[in-house]
Amino acid sequence: MSLLDRHVGFVAALREAGVTVSVAEGLDAVASMRTIELVDREQLRAALAATLVKRQMHRPTFDTVFDVFYPPVTGESAAPPSPGQIPDRDPDAAHRDPDAAHRGPLEDPTRDRIREALAQYLRDGDERVLDSVARDAVAAFGAVAGRAPGQTSWSRMSVLERVSAQTLMAGLLEQVLRGEDRGGLAERLARTTINERIALFERRVDVDVRRRLAELTDAESVARTSVRPTIERVNFMGATRADLVAMRREIQPLARRLAARLAMDQRRHRRGQLDFRRTIRASLSSGGVPITTVHRPRRPLKTDLVVLCDVSESVTSFAHFTLLLVYALREQFSRVRAFAFVDELDEVTRFFTPGGDVIEAVTRLANEADVTWILGRTDYGRAFELFAHRFPDAIGPRTSLLILGDARSNYGELALPTLAELTDKAKHAFWLNPERESIWDTGDSRASDFAAIVPMVECRNLAQLGDFVRGLGQ
C-alpha cells in the first residue's frame, strides 16, 4: 500500500469512527508531512493530530486508528504460529538441562523470561524495554484459533491472561518499599505508578495485536472493529458511568442551544413596539417624512420547561441521560419541573441538585420516587391522566413540554385526548424516543399514535440530540 493510499484509508476510517474530517483538513494533513521526518512516527502522529483532530474528546479515537494504519513496526512475525507452537526467544534455552524437572504449565521458560522483563519495566519505567516486552508477549501468547477450522488469529486477552501483570505487584512493592512502612503514602504512590505502567503495557499489547490483525486482513476492517464510538455516538441505552461523565461535559452547550431555540418566538415576522424617537430621527434624512419606521427588538421571554420521563426497566439507561439533560437545562430555563412515571407519576425535581452525582440521583430516584402502582408496568395513558389531574397548572402558554420515553405502553389505554389537551396548552411540545425509528410500532409500541399529537424524534445519542436542537431553528 502506497503512502497516499494509506492516508486516504486513514482519513476514511476516522470519518467512519465519528471524527469529522473535511477535504481541506485532509489536504492540510498531507501538506504537513512535508515539514516533518516521516521516519519519526511520533512526529507524524503529532502532525496528523494537529491537522485532523478538532476536539480533545476525539483524540483517543484518532490514536487507535493511527496505530492501526501507522504501526511502530511492520512484518515482524505477523503470521501467527501454528496451533500449539510457542515461539522460544530465550537465548539460554539451548543450554538448559534436558533432564530438568518440569515446573508446571504456568512456569514455562518463555513466560518466566517475559514476566522478568516486564517486572524490570514496571520497576524502572524504561519505555525502551516496553515495546520489546509487549511484542514478545504477543508473539508468544497471542495466537488463538480463528473462526474457521485450521485458521489462527491474535487475541489481547490471551496475552494478558498468560502474562498476568497484576500478580507481579506484591514482589515489586517489596523491592520498591524496601525499608519503608507498608500502607502509607509511599505504598499508595508506588501502587499508582505501577498500575499506570501496567495500563501502558496493556495499551502496547493492544497496538501490537491490532497491527498483526491488520497485516493478516486489512487495516480498514481492524480499525472498524477496534474503535469505540465517539461520545456523540454512544447509545444512551448502553452508556457506562464514564460515558455519563463525558456526556455531562458535552451536553451543556446543547442545553444552552435548546433553551435559546425554545425561547424563540415562532412569529418572527412580527416586529416589536414602534420606537418613535428613532423613527423621527431617521426621517430627518428624508425631509421629515417617516419613510422607514424603526421598531424596538422583541425581547425573547425565558420559558418554563416541564419534562415527563419514562423510568421503567426498558429505558433505565435512558433515564440516566434524562437526568443529565434536566441537570443541564435547569441552568438555562427560568423554571424546570421534572416528572417520572411507570404506572404511577411523581414529581422528581427535588432529586436534581445542581452539581450532584448522576448515578446517585438515579439511585435515589429508584428508591424514593413513587413511580409504580400495582403492576409496575409502563402505562402512558394513566401517567398522562394523573399529570393532568394532579398538576393542572404545570403547563401554561410559556411552557415547553418535553416527553422522554419509548412509547411502549403494554397495550394499555393511551389517553390521547388528555395528551392533546396538554400539548395545546404548551408553547412547544416534543417527544424524544430512544428506540430506532425502524422498530417503532412493533410489539406494544404506539409511537405513531403519540406522534400524531406530539412531534416525535429518534434520540439515541448526543449526535441525534444535536440534530434535533439544530432543527428547532429551521
ABEGO torsion letter per residue (X at the ends): XBAAAAAAAAAAAAAAAGBBBBAAAAAAAAAAAAABBAABAAAAAAAAAAAABABAAAAAAAAAAAAAABBABBGBGABBBBBGBBBBABAAAAABBAABBBAEAAABAAAAAAAAAAAAAAAAGBAAAAAAAAAAAAAAAABBBBABBGBBBBBAAAAAAAAGAAAAAAAAAAAAABGBBBGBAAAAAAAAAAAAAAAAAAAAAAAAAAAAAAAABBAAAAAAAABBBBAAABBAAABBAAAAAAAAAAAAAAAAAAAAAAABBABAABBBBBBAAAAAAAAAAAGGBBABBBBBBBBBBBBBBBBBBBABAAAAAAAAAAAAAAAAAAAABABBBBBBBBABBBBAAAABBBGBBAAAAAAAAAAABBABBAAGBBBAAAAAAAAAAABAAABBAABBBBBBEAGBAGGBBAGAAAAAAAAAABABBBBBBABBAAABGBEABAAAAAAAABBBBBBABAAAAAAAAAAAAX
